[in-house]
Amino acid sequence: MVSYARISDIESIKKLWREVFGDSSEFLNLYFNERFQCEQCLVCIEGEKLCASLQMLPYTLQLNGAPYSACYIFAIMTAPLERNKGYMRKLLEFAFNELKQKKIPFVFLIPQEPYLFNIYAKFGFKKAFLVDKKKLMLPEKQVSYFEPDIVKAYEFYSEYYLGKNLVCQSYPQFEFIYKTIKIEGGHILAIGEHDSMEGLCLCINTENGVRALDFLSPNNVTSKHLLSAIRSKYNVNTAIVSQYDGNINSYLGMCIILNEQAFTYTDTQSIYLSLMMNE
């Protein structure tokens, strides 16, 4: 049976999360202490066993300068011994019905593996969201940079994207991402002055190299300075940079339009998902 999670389900959800995704206890404690809400989590329970679960995180979509409510379907998981029994379909159908009743017109998710695009397509999801992700050489020039506080970083982030087509992070979600980056040993690097930032990027050092999740730069000069800052901070020659510039590199995720009177699937071809750590 599908229902919203109860407080008594939380430990079972955490256990299944660790089993399916392998996330650290530190991350799970952060998520469940600061972001988790029972009314944003669906569970499928048979008897007393948690068979499957998913999160429904609220977002705001900015399209042509107008705000729309959106939902990010996150952490879809089924117990290994319960797979291929239709639990994912039951969860998604329940979620769609709930979101339609709440008049949420836009639902999206980020497949973690290429094969999942085909699986989610069976439920009506279509490829969407521009992502321009490139491996760039870093300049050798040393530059001055600093790590801004979270409030100043969010002010710059939100102002930078004002008027652009994107799914934007609310301040609580931005703060959660900031703390998650810190858990993983990452940093927010800024160029300019503390009270007048010129550029900003959020970086994580992964097994595949340093990643700049977002690269907020208004011009080529600032871009070079940010790249130099990454080299100075991490002592590396290259970095994988994600940024919004309107060019199609590939599609990051998938979406479903629940209300085409608000906008159409074609609109999603130009939408950028900022600060998606699981890209």
C-alpha positions as CSV (number, residue, x, y, z in Angstrom):
1,M,0.0,0.0,0.0
2,V,1.3,3.5,-0.9
3,S,1.0,6.3,1.7
4,Y,2.9,9.2,3.0
5,A,5.6,8.4,5.4
6,R,5.2,8.4,9.2
7,I,7.7,9.3,11.8
8,S,7.9,5.6,12.7
9,D,9.0,4.8,9.1
10,I,12.1,7.0,9.2
11,E,14.6,4.5,10.5
12,S,13.4,1.9,7.9
13,I,13.7,4.6,5.1
14,K,17.3,5.4,6.3
15,K,18.2,1.7,6.3
16,L,16.9,1.1,2.8
17,W,18.6,4.3,1.6
18,R,22.0,3.1,2.9
19,E,21.4,-0.3,1.3
20,V,20.4,1.1,-2.2
21,F,22.6,4.2,-2.5
22,G,25.4,3.7,0.0
23,D,25.3,7.2,1.3
24,S,27.2,8.1,4.5
25,S,25.6,8.4,7.9
26,E,26.8,12.0,8.0
27,F,24.9,12.8,4.8
28,L,21.8,10.9,5.9
29,N,21.8,12.7,9.3
30,L,22.0,16.0,7.5
31,Y,19.2,15.2,5.1
32,F,16.8,13.7,7.7
33,N,17.5,16.4,10.3
34,E,17.2,19.4,7.9
35,R,15.4,18.5,4.7
36,F,13.2,15.4,5.3
37,Q,9.5,15.9,5.8
38,C,7.0,13.1,6.1
39,E,4.5,14.9,3.8
40,Q,7.2,15.0,1.1
41,C,8.0,11.3,1.3
42,L,6.0,8.3,-0.1
43,V,6.4,4.8,1.1
44,C,5.1,1.4,-0.1
45,I,4.6,-1.0,2.8
46,E,3.4,-4.6,2.6
47,G,2.6,-6.0,6.0
48,E,5.2,-4.3,8.2
49,K,8.0,-4.2,5.5
50,L,9.1,-1.1,3.7
51,C,9.3,-2.2,0.1
52,A,10.0,1.1,-1.7
53,S,10.1,4.8,-1.2
54,L,10.7,8.2,-2.9
55,Q,11.1,11.8,-2.0
56,M,9.0,14.7,-3.5
57,L,11.0,17.9,-3.1
58,P,9.3,21.3,-3.9
59,Y,11.1,23.6,-6.3
60,T,10.3,26.8,-8.1
61,L,10.7,26.9,-11.9
62,Q,11.5,30.3,-13.4
63,L,10.3,30.4,-17.0
64,N,10.3,33.6,-19.1
65,G,10.5,35.5,-15.8
66,A,7.4,33.9,-14.3
67,P,7.5,31.5,-11.3
68,Y,5.9,28.0,-11.4
69,S,5.7,25.4,-8.7
70,A,7.7,22.2,-9.5
71,C,8.5,18.9,-7.8
72,Y,11.8,17.0,-7.9
73,I,11.3,13.3,-7.6
74,F,14.4,12.2,-5.6
75,A,15.8,9.0,-4.1
76,I,13.5,6.5,-5.8
77,M,14.4,3.2,-4.2
78,T,13.1,-0.4,-4.0
79,A,14.4,-3.1,-1.7
80,P,16.6,-5.5,-3.7
81,L,14.4,-8.5,-3.0
82,E,11.2,-6.5,-3.9
83,R,12.2,-5.3,-7.4
84,N,10.2,-6.1,-10.5
85,K,7.0,-6.2,-8.6
86,G,5.6,-2.8,-9.7
87,Y,6.3,-0.8,-6.6
88,M,8.0,2.0,-8.6
89,R,4.9,2.4,-10.8
90,K,2.6,2.5,-7.8
91,L,4.7,5.2,-6.1
92,L,4.9,7.3,-9.2
93,E,1.2,7.0,-10.1
94,F,0.4,8.0,-6.5
95,A,2.8,11.0,-6.7
96,F,1.3,12.2,-10.0
97,N,-2.2,12.1,-8.6
98,E,-1.2,14.0,-5.5
99,L,0.7,16.6,-7.5
100,K,-2.2,17.1,-9.9
101,Q,-4.5,17.7,-7.0
102,K,-2.1,20.3,-5.6
103,K,-1.9,21.9,-9.1
104,I,1.8,21.3,-9.4
105,P,2.4,21.5,-13.2
106,F,5.9,20.3,-13.5
107,V,7.7,17.1,-12.3
108,F,11.3,16.2,-12.9
109,L,14.0,13.7,-11.9
110,I,17.7,13.1,-12.6
111,P,18.5,9.5,-13.7
112,Q,21.7,8.3,-12.0
113,E,22.6,5.8,-14.8
114,P,22.1,6.0,-18.6
115,Y,19.9,2.9,-18.7
116,L,17.4,4.6,-16.3
117,F,16.4,7.1,-19.0
118,N,14.7,4.2,-20.8
119,I,13.0,2.9,-17.6
120,Y,11.6,6.3,-16.7
121,A,10.4,6.9,-20.2
122,K,7.9,4.0,-19.7
123,F,6.2,6.2,-17.0
124,G,5.9,9.2,-19.4
125,F,9.1,11.1,-18.5
126,K,10.9,12.8,-21.4
127,K,14.5,14.0,-21.7
128,A,14.9,17.6,-20.6
129,F,17.2,20.3,-19.3
130,L,20.3,21.7,-20.9
131,V,23.6,20.9,-19.3
132,D,26.9,22.3,-20.7
133,K,29.5,20.2,-18.9
134,K,33.1,20.3,-20.1
135,K,36.5,19.3,-19.0
136,L,38.6,22.4,-19.1
137,M,42.3,23.2,-18.7
138,L,43.1,25.5,-15.8
139,P,45.3,28.6,-16.2
140,E,48.6,28.6,-14.4
141,K,48.2,32.1,-13.1
142,Q,47.6,32.5,-9.4
143,V,44.7,34.7,-8.3
144,S,43.2,35.8,-5.1
145,Y,39.9,34.2,-4.0
146,F,37.9,33.7,-0.9
147,E,35.1,31.4,0.5
148,P,32.0,33.5,1.1
149,D,29.4,32.9,3.8
150,I,26.3,31.1,2.8
151,V,24.0,34.2,2.8
152,K,26.3,36.2,0.5
153,A,26.8,33.2,-1.8
154,Y,23.0,32.8,-2.1
155,E,22.5,36.5,-2.9
156,F,25.0,36.3,-5.7
157,Y,23.6,33.0,-7.0
158,S,19.9,34.2,-7.1
159,E,20.8,37.6,-8.6
160,Y,23.0,35.9,-11.3
161,Y,20.2,33.7,-12.5
162,L,17.4,36.4,-12.2
163,G,15.4,36.3,-15.4
164,K,17.1,33.1,-16.8
165,N,15.2,29.9,-17.5
166,L,16.1,27.6,-14.7
167,V,14.9,25.5,-11.9
168,C,16.2,27.5,-9.0
169,Q,17.2,26.4,-5.5
170,S,15.4,28.0,-2.6
171,Y,17.6,29.2,0.2
172,P,17.0,26.1,2.4
173,Q,17.9,23.8,-0.4
174,F,20.9,26.0,-1.3
175,E,22.1,25.8,2.3
176,F,21.6,22.0,2.3
177,I,23.8,21.7,-0.8
178,Y,26.4,24.0,0.8
179,K,26.5,21.8,3.8
180,T,26.6,18.6,1.7
181,I,29.6,20.0,-0.3
182,K,31.4,20.7,3.0
183,I,30.7,17.1,4.2
184,E,32.4,15.9,1.0
185,G,35.4,18.2,1.4
186,G,34.2,20.7,-1.2
187,H,34.3,24.5,-1.2
188,I,32.6,27.6,-2.5
189,L,35.1,29.8,-4.3
190,A,34.5,33.5,-5.1
191,I,36.3,36.2,-7.0
192,G,36.2,39.9,-6.1
193,E,35.4,41.5,-2.8
194,H,33.3,40.0,0.1
195,D,30.7,42.7,-0.4
196,S,30.8,42.8,-4.2
197,M,31.5,39.3,-5.6
198,E,32.3,39.1,-9.4
199,G,32.1,35.3,-9.8
200,L,31.3,32.2,-7.9
201,C,31.7,28.4,-8.2
202,L,30.9,25.4,-6.0
203,C,33.5,22.7,-6.2
204,I,33.9,19.0,-5.1
205,N,37.0,16.9,-5.5
206,T,35.8,13.5,-6.7
207,E,37.4,10.3,-7.9
208,N,37.1,11.5,-11.4
209,G,38.6,14.9,-10.7
210,V,37.5,18.3,-9.4
211,R,33.9,19.3,-10.4
212,A,32.6,22.8,-10.5
213,L,28.8,22.2,-10.0
214,D,27.9,25.6,-11.1
215,F,30.2,28.2,-12.7
216,L,28.7,31.7,-12.2
217,S,30.6,34.1,-14.3
218,P,29.4,37.2,-16.3
219,N,32.4,37.4,-18.6
220,N,35.5,35.7,-20.0
221,V,37.9,37.5,-17.7
222,T,36.0,36.4,-14.5
223,S,35.8,32.9,-15.9
224,K,39.6,32.7,-16.3
225,H,40.0,34.0,-12.7
226,L,37.6,31.4,-11.4
227,L,39.4,28.6,-13.2
228,S,42.7,29.9,-11.8
229,A,41.1,29.9,-8.3
230,I,40.2,26.2,-8.8
231,R,43.8,25.4,-9.8
232,S,45.1,27.4,-6.8
233,K,42.8,25.7,-4.3
234,Y,43.1,22.1,-5.5
235,N,46.5,22.1,-7.3
236,V,45.1,20.4,-10.4
237,N,45.5,21.0,-14.1
238,T,41.9,20.4,-15.2
239,A,38.3,20.6,-13.9
240,I,34.9,19.4,-15.0
241,V,32.8,22.5,-15.2
242,S,29.0,22.8,-15.4
243,Q,27.5,26.1,-16.4
244,Y,24.5,27.7,-18.1
245,D,25.3,29.5,-21.4
246,G,22.4,28.3,-23.6
247,N,24.4,25.7,-25.5
248,I,23.3,22.1,-25.7
249,N,25.9,19.6,-24.5
250,S,23.5,16.9,-23.4
251,Y,20.3,16.5,-21.4
252,L,20.7,16.1,-17.7
253,G,17.3,14.9,-16.6
254,M,13.7,14.1,-17.5
255,C,10.4,15.7,-16.8
256,I,6.6,15.3,-17.0
257,I,4.3,18.2,-17.7
258,L,1.1,17.7,-15.6
259,N,-0.5,21.0,-16.8
260,E,0.3,22.1,-20.4
261,Q,-1.7,25.3,-19.9
262,A,1.2,26.6,-17.8
263,F,3.9,25.6,-20.3
264,T,4.8,22.8,-22.7
265,Y,7.4,20.1,-23.0
266,T,9.2,22.2,-25.7
267,D,9.8,24.8,-23.0
268,T,11.9,22.4,-21.0
269,Q,14.4,22.2,-23.9
270,S,15.9,25.5,-22.7
271,I,15.7,25.0,-18.9
272,Y,18.8,24.6,-16.9
273,L,19.0,22.8,-13.5
274,S,21.3,24.7,-11.3
275,L,23.4,23.0,-8.6
276,M,22.4,19.4,-9.1
277,M,25.0,17.5,-7.1
278,N,23.9,14.2,-8.7
279,E,24.5,15.2,-12.3
